[in-house]
Amino acid sequence: MNQTYLDNLAEISANIKNASLRSGDNIKLVLVSKSQKKDSIKKIYDLGYRSFGENYLQEAKEKIESLNDCNIEWHFIGRLQSNKIREIVKLFDWIHTVSSKKHMDMIEKFSMECNKIMNVCIQINIDGEKSKSGLSLNQVDDFISISENYRNIQTRGIMAIPSKTNALEKKEQSYALLSEKFTELRAKLVNFDTLSLGMSNDYKLALAHNANLIRIGTLVFGARKK
């Protein structure tokens, strides 16, 4: 890991600290380690960072099992597939990409089998992009009502990936809508405390709109090898 990326990590951490002081919120940094080797994760871990995100089950499994002695909180941030949910529940502490009752039912079943409480975020497709999963904003309240029936799932918040065009052009409407919805839900729901929003290209914009969990990969680990 070269000095540029260490400097980036220090800058991101400083920006998070400043945003936390402004908002009074505890902002979490999840380092997205997909395509990274376990040694790279361990180097970041040794700097004091404890939350890492993975997109692909098979790739993540080897890393999670080999780093079992580390006190890492693992976040699944990839597209959910029914045939992989059992293993995802077993390995991860959080799932950020839930948007169907079918998957909630499966997460509940397998969480009961593992005797664990799974933290989940409801994914919102804020810009209605066909390439992305997620609910529309007007579907969220009904989904929240369903989620309250599960005993082994803790619905912690909402997650979204605004369009790259909006991020590049610094169009703030999608971010503002997500912030407004999160504030509304947080005020009335117990343990609903997470707005998972912002990646390497838009995390500053997300922080400006009350995101308190950001997911950073490229800025810290460099561009992914194809």
N, C-alpha and C positions, 0 to 999 in steps of 0.2 A: 504494500500500500504506500503510494508515494506522498510527498509532502503536500501536493496540491489538494488531494482528497482529504488529507488530515486537516488542512486549512479550511476546506469546505465544511467539514464536520464541525469544526470549532465555530465557524460563522453561523451555521444552522442552529447549533445549540445556543449560541448567544441570542439569535433572533427569537428562538422559542422562549428563552428566559425573559427577554424584554416583553414579549407578548403576554406571558404569564403574569408579569408584574402589572401590566396595563389592565388585564381582564380579571385578575384574581383567580384564574382557573389553573388547574394543574394540566399542562399540555404535555402529551406523550409523543415521543419520537419512536416510530417503528421503522427499523432499517430493513429495506427490502433486499433480501439476500439471494433471490433466485439467480441461477447460473453461477453463483459464487461457490468456491470451495470452502470446506469447513475451516481451513486455516485462516482464511480472510475473515470469517465470522468470529473466530477466536481472538484475532487481533483487536477487533472492535469491542468484543466482550471484555477483554483485558483492560480497555480504556474506561470501563464502567457502564457500558450500555447493555441493556438487558432485554429489549423487545425487538424481535426480528420477524419479518413477514416473508412468506413463501407462496408461490402461485401454483406449483405443480406437486402433486402428492408424491409421486415416485422419487422425484429429485429431492424433495424435502425429507422423506422418510430416512434416508441414509444419513443425512446431516443431523437430524434430530436425535436419532439413536446413537450416533457417534459422539454427540455433544451432551449426552444424557447427564453427565456429572456437573454440567454448568447450569446455573439458575436462570434459564432463559424462558421468557414468556413468548410462545410461538403463536403467530397470527396467520390464519389462512385467508389470503386475499385474492385467490383465483376463482375462476368460474366453477360452480358446484356441479358435480355429476353424481347422480343417484348411486351408482355402483361403487363410488369411492367415499361415500359419507361415513360409513362405519369406521374406516381407517383414519379419516380426517378427525373424527370425534376422539378417537383413541390418542392421536398424536398432538393435537393442537389445543390451545387454551381459548382462542377466539376464532370465530368465523365471521368475516365481514360481508359476505356476499349472499345473503339469504333473501329470497324474494318470492318463495312459493310455500303454500301450506304443506304440500307433499314433502318438501325438504325439511320443514320444521318438524313434521311428524317423525321423520327418520332420525333427525338429530335428537329429538326427545327420546326415542326408543333406544338408540345406541348410547346416549348419555346415561340413561337408567342402567343399562348393562354395565357400563364402566363405573357406575356410582360417582358421577361427577356432574357439576353444574357447568354447562357450556355458555360462554359469553357470545352473543351474536349481535351483529348490526344488520339492519334492514337496508338492502341496497336500493337506491333510488336512481332511476335513469332520468336525470334532471333535464337533459336536452333531447330526450326522445330518440336517441341514436339506435338504429337497427342493429349495429354491431355490438351493442352492450345490453346486458341483462338488467333487470331492476323494475321496480314499480314506478308508476307516475305519482306525483305528489298527492293527487286526490284519492289514491288507493291506500295511502299509508295509514290513515286512522282505522280503517276496517281491519287492516293487517295487524295493527297494534292490538286491537280487541281480541283477535284470534290468539296472539302470542301470549296473552295474559293467562291462558288456560294451561300452559305447560309448567310442570314442576321442576324439570331438570334443565330448563333453558332460562337464562337471564338476558332479556332483551336490553342491551346497553345503549343503543343509539341508532343513528342512521349513517350510511356511507354512500358516497357518490364519487364519480369521476366525470367532472364537466368536460365538455368537448375541448380538444386542443386548440381549436380556433378561438373559442372564447377566452382561453387562458392566454394565448399569444396576443390577442387584441385587447386584453385586459377588460373584457366585457364582464361586468360584475353582477348582472341580474340573476344568473343561476346561483351564484354564491350567496347573494342576499336572500333569495327564496329559501335556500337550504338552512341558512342561519335563522331565519324567521321561524321555519317549521321546527327546527331543533329547540329553539327557545320556548316555543309553545308547548311542545311535548315534555320537555324537561321540567317545566313548571308544574305539571300535573301527574307525572309518572314516577314511581319510586325506582331508584337505581338507574334511571335513564339519564346517562351522564356523558355520552360520547358523540361528537360530530367528527366522523372519520372522513377527512377531506384534505386534499392537497398532496401533490407529489413533487418531484424535482422541478418540474416546469412551472408550477403554480402555487407552491407552498406559502409564499409571502401573501399572495392574494387570499388564500384560504385562512391564514392567520388573521388577516384584517377583517374576516367575516366569522370570527368566533370558532374556527376549527380548533379542537383540542386533542386531536390525534392526527398526525401527519405521517405519510408513508414515503420515505425517501430511499431511492436506490442509486440511480446514476450519479448523482452529485457526490456520493460517498464512495461508491465502488467503481465508478467509471462506466462507460458504455458496455452493454452486455455483448459478449462474444456470440456470434451467430454460427 
